[in-house]
Amino acid sequence: MWITRNLGWDDATIVLAAITNSVGLGLYVSMILYGLGRHKYYLSDYDVKELRKYDFLDWIQTFITLAVSKISICLLLLRLAKFDKLKAALHTLIGFLVATHLPLILLYIFQCSPVSKAWNTALDGKCFSKNAVLRILIAQGGIPSRAVSAGTV
């Protein structure tokens, strides 16, 4: 094991993940201000709408943070890799992560038309069914995570 003063892409991406995670913390503070943790009965319609908006934004932040964290781990392993086959596998894995996470993030963002209908149910428009959104959430967490686990073990 050695310590190096050379910063790499893995360092930059993990800092980016920490920044996006901090954004999530801010979103949670906002959700607490609008009643997170309280029974819906005690919240005004406005508070419920705002809580849903910040929750929507927090899920996007979570997807981005997870994707960037996984890519950072792959970049770290790539930096340490000595074998060409391992390097090729890690490059493939990074490409797979981008190819799976980006469409899932976009699907989540554009689940409703207009986008704001996702948190403001009073608006006219269309949204995916709750089952479709749940499948997006499961796919985002399950498929890419298993691929990274299998690829880095």
MORA-V246540 format. One record per pair of residues at least 24 apart in sequence whose ideal C-beta (glycine too) atoms are under 10 Angstrom apart, sorted by the first residue. I is the first residue (numbers start at 1). J is the second residue. If there is no record, write none. Layout:
I,J  I,J
//
This chain:
4,79  6,79  8,72  8,75  8,76  8,78  8,79  9,71  9,72  9,74  9,75  9,76  9,78  9,79  10,71  10,72  10,73  10,74  10,75  10,76  10,77  10,78  10,79  10,80  11,72  11,75  11,76  11,79  12,68  12,72  12,75  13,67  13,68  13,69  13,70  13,71  13,72  13,73  13,74  13,75  13,76  14,68  14,69  14,71  14,72  14,73  14,75  14,76  15,68  15,72  16,64  16,65  16,68  16,69  16,71  16,72  17,64  17,65  17,66  17,67  17,68  17,69  17,70  17,71  17,72  17,73  18,65  18,68  18,69  18,72  19,65  19,68  20,60  20,61  20,62  20,63  20,64  20,65  20,66  20,67  20,68  20,69  21,61  21,62  21,64  21,65  21,66  21,68  21,69  22,61  22,65  23,57  23,58  23,60  23,61  23,64  23,65  24,57  24,58  24,59  24,60  24,61  24,62  24,64  24,65  25,58  25,61  26,54  26,57  26,58  26,61  27,53  27,54  27,55  27,56  27,57  27,58  27,59  27,60  27,61  27,62  28,54  28,55  28,58  28,61  29,54  30,54  30,55  30,57  30,58  31,55  31,57  31,58  45,121  45,122  48,119  48,120  48,121  49,116  49,119  49,120  49,121  49,122  50,119  50,120  51,119  52,118  52,119  52,120  52,121  53,116  53,118  53,119  53,120  54,119  55,118  55,119  56,108  56,109  56,111  56,112  56,115  56,116  56,118  56,119  57,109  57,118  57,119  59,105  59,108  59,109  59,118  59,133  59,136  59,137  59,140  60,105  60,106  60,108  60,109  62,105  62,108  62,137  62,140  62,141  63,101  63,102  63,104  63,105  63,106  63,108  63,109  63,136  63,137  63,140  63,141  63,144  64,101  64,102  64,105  66,97  66,101  66,105  66,140  66,141  66,144  66,145  66,148  67,97  67,98  67,100  67,101  67,102  67,104  67,105  67,140  67,144  68,97  68,101  69,148  70,94  70,96  70,97  70,101  70,144  70,145  70,147  70,148  70,149  70,151  70,152  71,97  71,98  71,101  71,148  73,97  73,148  73,151  73,152  74,148  74,151  74,152  76,152  77,151  77,152  86,151  89,151  89,152  90,151  90,152  92,147  92,151  93,144  93,147  93,148  93,150  93,151  93,152  94,148  94,151  96,143  96,144  96,147  96,148  96,151  97,144  97,145  97,147  97,148  97,151  98,144  99,144  100,139  100,140  100,143  100,144  100,147  101,140  101,143  101,144  103,136  103,139  103,140  104,136  104,137  104,139  104,140  104,141  104,143  104,144  105,136  105,140  107,132  107,133  107,135  107,136  107,139  107,140  108,133  108,136  108,137  108,140  111,136
//
